[in-house]
Amino acid sequence: MQAVKEIEDGLMVDIEVFPNSDKFSISGYNEWRDEIQLRIKSIPQKGKANKEIIKEFTKLTGSSIEIVSGLKSQHKTLKIYDLSKRDLLDILNKNYPDFGK
């Protein structure tokens, strides 16, 4: 999975965001773009979508999250501090059983 890259102090994670969904969910993995697909409730207006992404990923992982690129794009890169790739994949597979399929 190329969307998740380990760095010295955590992970860099490439995501593709689909706004205006009925709930927050991680809906799958786009192998062609190497991005984790994310559905969010917020609309991309005045930073609402970015705030939801940070809030939900923080709640999911228990780690600090920062959006390092793509603030105004549906293609973003997150930095997740103090988490290994294996731990993130375990969290995603546990909370979203269809994620790896």
C-alpha positions as a LaTeX table, in Angstrom:
\begin{tabular}{lrrr}
\hline
Residue & $x$ (\AA) & $y$ (\AA) & $z$ (\AA) \\
\hline
Met1 & 0.00 & 0.00 & 0.00 \\
Gln2 & 1.82 & 3.05 & $-1.32$ \\
Ala3 & $-0.62$ & 5.56 & 0.23 \\
Val4 & 0.96 & 5.07 & 3.66 \\
Lys5 & 4.63 & 5.94 & 4.04 \\
Glu6 & 6.59 & 5.70 & 7.27 \\
Ile7 & 8.69 & 8.72 & 8.20 \\
Glu8 & 10.88 & 9.47 & 11.21 \\
Asp9 & 8.12 & 10.78 & 13.50 \\
Gly10 & 5.06 & 8.99 & 12.11 \\
Leu11 & 3.32 & 8.50 & 8.79 \\
Met12 & 2.43 & 10.34 & 5.62 \\
Val13 & $-0.94$ & 9.19 & 4.29 \\
Asp14 & $-2.41$ & 10.08 & 0.88 \\
Ile15 & $-6.19$ & 10.35 & 0.85 \\
Glu16 & $-8.94$ & 11.14 & $-1.63$ \\
Val17 & $-11.93$ & 12.90 & $-0.08$ \\
Phe18 & $-15.57$ & 12.61 & $-1.11$ \\
Pro19 & $-17.57$ & 15.29 & 0.73 \\
Asn20 & $-21.27$ & 15.59 & 1.49 \\
Ser21 & $-21.73$ & 11.96 & 2.52 \\
Asp22 & $-24.25$ & 10.71 & 5.06 \\
Lys23 & $-21.44$ & 9.78 & 7.52 \\
Phe24 & $-17.68$ & 9.71 & 7.95 \\
Ser25 & $-16.17$ & 6.49 & 6.64 \\
Ile26 & $-13.09$ & 5.06 & 5.03 \\
Ser27 & $-14.60$ & 3.51 & 1.96 \\
Gly28 & $-11.66$ & 1.80 & 0.33 \\
Tyr29 & $-8.35$ & 2.08 & $-1.43$ \\
Asn30 & $-7.84$ & 3.48 & $-4.92$ \\
Glu31 & $-5.00$ & 1.35 & $-6.30$ \\
Trp32 & $-4.68$ & 3.46 & $-9.44$ \\
Arg33 & $-4.07$ & 6.69 & $-7.49$ \\
Asp34 & $-2.55$ & 5.00 & $-4.42$ \\
Glu35 & $-4.92$ & 6.86 & $-2.09$ \\
Ile36 & $-7.19$ & 5.87 & 0.78 \\
Gln37 & $-10.75$ & 6.89 & $-0.06$ \\
Leu38 & $-12.55$ & 8.86 & 2.60 \\
Arg39 & $-16.21$ & 9.86 & 2.77 \\
Ile40 & $-17.04$ & 12.82 & 4.99 \\
Lys41 & $-20.23$ & 14.61 & 6.02 \\
Ser42 & $-18.92$ & 18.16 & 5.65 \\
Ile43 & $-18.93$ & 20.24 & 2.51 \\
Pro44 & $-15.62$ & 21.72 & 1.31 \\
Gln45 & $-16.31$ & 25.24 & 2.50 \\
Lys46 & $-14.42$ & 27.47 & 4.95 \\
Gly47 & $-12.23$ & 24.58 & 6.15 \\
Lys48 & $-15.14$ & 22.47 & 7.42 \\
Ala49 & $-14.04$ & 19.36 & 5.51 \\
Asn50 & $-10.43$ & 19.66 & 6.70 \\
Lys51 & $-11.56$ & 20.08 & 10.32 \\
Glu52 & $-13.74$ & 16.97 & 10.07 \\
Ile53 & $-10.88$ & 14.94 & 8.60 \\
Ile54 & $-8.50$ & 15.97 & 11.40 \\
Lys55 & $-11.13$ & 15.39 & 14.10 \\
Glu56 & $-12.17$ & 11.95 & 12.84 \\
Phe57 & $-8.63$ & 10.68 & 12.16 \\
Thr58 & $-7.52$ & 11.90 & 15.60 \\
Lys59 & $-10.43$ & 10.05 & 17.20 \\
Leu60 & $-9.72$ & 6.92 & 15.12 \\
Thr61 & $-5.97$ & 6.75 & 15.71 \\
Gly62 & $-5.47$ & 8.56 & 19.02 \\
Ser63 & $-2.62$ & 10.47 & 17.36 \\
Ser64 & $-2.03$ & 14.07 & 16.36 \\
Ile65 & $-2.92$ & 14.76 & 12.72 \\
Glu66 & $-1.91$ & 17.52 & 10.34 \\
Ile67 & $-2.86$ & 18.13 & 6.71 \\
Val68 & 0.45 & 18.84 & 4.98 \\
Ser69 & $-0.78$ & 19.23 & 1.40 \\
Gly70 & $-4.02$ & 19.59 & $-0.50$ \\
Leu71 & $-5.86$ & 21.98 & 1.82 \\
Lys72 & $-8.09$ & 23.08 & $-1.07$ \\
Ser73 & $-8.12$ & 19.80 & $-2.98$ \\
Gln74 & $-9.91$ & 16.49 & $-2.66$ \\
His75 & $-6.45$ & 14.86 & $-2.84$ \\
Lys76 & $-4.65$ & 15.43 & 0.45 \\
Thr77 & $-1.65$ & 14.21 & 2.39 \\
Leu78 & $-1.99$ & 13.74 & 6.14 \\
Lys79 & 0.82 & 13.54 & 8.61 \\
Ile80 & $-0.01$ & 11.23 & 11.51 \\
Tyr81 & 2.41 & 11.52 & 14.40 \\
Asp82 & 3.76 & 8.64 & 16.49 \\
Leu83 & 2.00 & 5.80 & 14.68 \\
Ser84 & 3.42 & 2.92 & 12.64 \\
Lys85 & 2.11 & 1.77 & 9.28 \\
Arg86 & 1.17 & $-1.61$ & 10.77 \\
Asp87 & $-0.80$ & 0.06 & 13.58 \\
Leu88 & $-2.70$ & 2.28 & 11.14 \\
Leu89 & $-3.59$ & $-0.65$ & 8.88 \\
Asp90 & $-4.73$ & $-2.67$ & 11.89 \\
Ile91 & $-6.96$ & 0.23 & 13.01 \\
Leu92 & $-8.45$ & 0.65 & 9.53 \\
Asn93 & $-9.11$ & $-3.08$ & 9.08 \\
Lys94 & $-10.66$ & $-3.36$ & 12.56 \\
Asn95 & $-12.97$ & $-0.34$ & 12.18 \\
Tyr96 & $-13.71$ & $-0.73$ & 8.46 \\
Pro97 & $-13.75$ & $-4.49$ & 7.67 \\
Asp98 & $-14.27$ & $-3.88$ & 3.94 \\
Phe99 & $-11.27$ & $-1.54$ & 3.72 \\
Gly100 & $-8.72$ & $-4.01$ & 2.40 \\
Lys101 & $-11.06$ & $-5.73$ & $-0.04$ \\
\hline
\end{tabular}
